Amino acid sequence: MEPILDIATVARKTGVTSRALRFYEARGLIRPLRTASGRRAYGAGELARLDAILTLKRAGFSLSVIAAMLSDRKADLGKQVAARLAEVDLRAAEIAETRLLLQSLSSRIDRGETIDVATLCSLIRRGDEKMSEDKWQPVLDRFYSVEERQAWVDSATRMPDGFDQQAYAEAWKDLGARIEAALPLDPAGARAQAYLAEWRALLEPFARVASPEMMAGAERLYDRMDEWQGEVASPFSSRVWAFVQAASAAEG
C-alpha cells in the first residue's frame, strides 16, 4: 500500500511551505486527496507531480507554462524550451550590461571620486542609456540603411512635449512580461485580443510620427529576432512577438 502523507509532512520533506502547496493546488497544479475529515492527503502520484513542478521551476519555467506541460502529454516541449532559452539569453544580455556599468562606477569610486546616492542614480541612468545605444548600434546597422536610421532619429523630435522615453521603455517591458506570463493563449480569444489592443495603444505614439516604411522596417527587425536577441536586451521575447502577429492575424 502506497504511503499517504499529510501536508505538514510533505512540506517538511520537500522544503515547500504549506502555503505554497495550497497555492499550487489553487492553480490546479496538484490535486491532493481529501480524508474523511477534509484534510489534504498526498499519494505517490501527487508527490511525483510536485517533484516535477519543483524541477521545472528550477529551470525557470513559469507556473502557467508548467501547468500546460503537465496537463498535455503532447505539449510541444521543444517550443517551451526554446522560449525559455530566449528568456535566458535576454537576461544574460541584461546581466552583462549591468556588470559593465557597475565596473565603470567602481573604477570611478576607486579613483577617489566622491559620489552620493543622487549622483550614483544619475550615472546609472546615463550609463544605461549609453550602453543600450552602444549595444543596439551594430544591430541597427545590419537591418537599417543610413537614411532609415536617420528617419527614426528625426521622428523622435516629433514626439509630444513631455514624452518620457524611459517610462515608455519600462511600459514595453511590463507589457512584454505580462504577455509572456500569460502564454500560451488562443490568439483569437478575448484575453489575447485585449493584449493586442494594449500593444497597439502603446505603439501609437511612434506609429503617429513614423512613416509606413519605418513601421515595416521595425516589423522586419523583430521578425528576425533570432539573429540578434542574444546581443541586446529587447523589451519582449520572440515568443511574445510571434503571439502578437498571431493575434493580429486572428483579429475578427
Beta strands, then each sheet from edge to edge (+ up, - down):
strand 1: 5-6
strand 2: 33-34
strand 3: 40-42
sheet 1: 1+ 3- 2+
end
